[in-house]
Amino acid sequence: MHFLPEAIDQYTLDHTQKQPEILAQLTRETYQKILQPRMLSGHYQGRLLSIISKMIAPSTILELGTYTGYSAICLAEGLKKGGIIHTLDINEELQSIQNKYFELSGFRQNIKQHLGEALNIIPKLNCKFDLIFMDADKPNYPAYFDLIIDKLKPGGLLLTDNVLWSGKVVEKVKDEDESTKALLEYNKLVAIDERLETIMLPIRDGLSLSRKIG
């Protein structure tokens, strides 16, 4: 979902740094072989994730929702030497394409994959994170927030994708629409939580940036 006029949206993309060729290859393969390829972070958002990661030079990153690995590679570009990104996903069938491109990217040694339910995995991660990127199943966003907030270091950054949810967050919510209900709850949580400074950006499907105070 793009909220800008098509011509403006294309202009912003045309004046954004090109994505590395390895990510262009991953994009093509995702669209050729994987269901719901629109879940890919893509060129524009990928360059944003990369530059934010480079600006803070994290030692540890947590990603909720690996998909085919595009965003993990973008985030890994900013890691300090020897840094680690922990990336979680429930879909075992995606691991072959993830592994292929993690190897090709040169960041294989920096990426630790976790397969299974994030609600079960997160409590077992015995480390604090400089950067957290949430792009997983929407109904669990509030529950994920409760688990990750204490794992985010003071001064650390929480990035959350799909917070505008194709504009559904400002429409009448259907009774059965659990994803939109959860996003409305989550967006309110990060906006009023006194531990965070939050700004919501209306780019692509909405991206919120929350900095932990301290």
N, C-alpha and C positions, 0 to 999 in steps of 0.2 A: 504494500500500500504506500503510495507516494502522495503527500499532501500539497506539494508544490505543483504549479503548472508544468506540463511535460517539457516545454522548451527551457524553463528555468532549471528544472531537474537535470536535464541533459547538459546544460551549460555548466552546472556545478561539477558534474562528472567529468566533462571535458577539461576542466581546469583543476582537476585533482591528480595527484601523482599516479602514474600507471601502476597497476598491480604487478608483482613479480610474475614471470612467465609460469612458474610452477603452480601458482594460484589460478592462473588462467586455465591451465590444463586441468586442475582439480574442478574448476567450475564446469568446464565442458563435460568431464566424465560424470559429474554429479547429475547434470541435466540429461545425459544420455542413459544413465543406468539406475538412478535412484528416484523413488516416489517422492512427491512433494519437494522438488528442487528449490522452490522459493524459500524454503527454510534456511538456505545458505546465507551467510552474512553478506557476501558479495563485495564487489570492488570498492564502492564508496564507504560503506561502513567498515569494511576490512582495513582500509587505510586510516580511518579514524581510530580504530582499536589499536593499530600499530603505533600511531604517533602518540597516543595517550600513554601506551606502555613505555615507549622510548622516553617520554617526558619524566616519568616517575622512576624508571629503571628498577622495576621490582625484582626482589630475590625470590618471592613466592607468589604464584597466581593460582586461583581456584576458578575453574570454569564449570558451570552447570549446563550441560547440553553440548556434547562434542559434535554431533551430526557427522558430517564427513571430514571434519578436521580443519576447515578453512579458518575459522576464527582462532582456533588454538595456535595455528602457525603465525597468524598476524600478531597475536599477543606475545608469542615467544620471541618475536623480533626485538622486543625491548628488554628482555630479561638481562639482568646482570650476568657476568660470566659465572657459570656454574649454577645459575638459577633454575628453578623447577616450576613447571605448570602442571597442576593436578587437574585432569579433565574427566568429567563423569558423564556416562551415558548408559541407557538401559538396553539399547539395541545392539545385540551381538552381531547381527548381520552387516553392520556398518564398519566393523573393525578391520576388514581386509583393505578397504579403500583408505581408511584412516592410516593404517600402518604403511601402506604404499607411499603416501604423500608425506608422512612424518619422516620417513627415511630419505625421500628425495629433497625435502626441505633443508636438511642439515641440522634439524633440531631434535632428532630422535632421542638423544641422550638427555634432553631437557624436558621431555614430555612423559608424564606418568599417567597412563590410562586406568580408569576404574570402571568396571562393568557392574551394573546393578541399580537398585533403588537408591537415589541420592539421599533420601531420608534415613536410610540405614548406613550409608557410607560416610556422610559428613561428620557424624559424631565420633567416628573412628580415626579421623585425620588429626594427628597430634602436632599441629603446627598452626602458626598465625600467618595471615596473608596480607601482602601489600596491595593486592588488586584482586577483586572478585568480579567475574562476568557471569550474569545470570541470563540464560536463554534456554530454559527447559520447559517442562509442562506447566502451563499457566495456572491451573487450579491449585498447585502446591506452592506458588510464589510466597504467600504469607507464611506458610510453614517453613520454607527454606530460609526466609528472612530471620525467623526466630533462631534457627540453627547457626547461621553464618555471622550474625552481627557481632558476637563475642569472639569470633575467629578473625575478624578484620582488625588489623593493627591501627592504633591511633594515627591519624593522617592518611590512612589507607583509603582506597577508592573502590566503591561499589558501582558497577555499570549494569543496568538492567534493560534488556531489549523488549520490544513489543508492548511498551506501556501505553500506547494509544490504540492498539488492537483494531486496526482498520477503521478507527473512528467510533467504534462501538461504546467506548467509555463515555461518550456524550450523548448517546441515544437511549431510548427506553430499553431496559434490560429484560429479556425474556426469562421466564421462570426457570427454564432448563439450561440457561447459558451460564454454566459454572465458571468458565474461563473469564468472562467479562466481570462477573461478580468478584472473583478472586483478584483481578487486576485493579478494580476500584478500591478494594480493601488494601492491597499492597501499595498503590500509589499514595493513599492517605497515610499509611504507616510511615513511609520514608519521608513524606512531606512534614509530618508533625513530630517525628522522633527527635528529641533534643540532643541525641548523640550524633546527629548527622546534619550536614549542610547539603541540600538537594536542589538540583536544577533539572527540569525536564526539557529535552530538546525535541522539537517536532520534525525530526529527520527520519526518512524512511518510515518505519512503523512506530516510531517513538523510541527514544533512548533517554533514560534518566541517569544522571551522574550524582552520586552521593558520596561526600567526603566525611569520614569519621573524625569528629572533633577530638583533639587531645594532643 
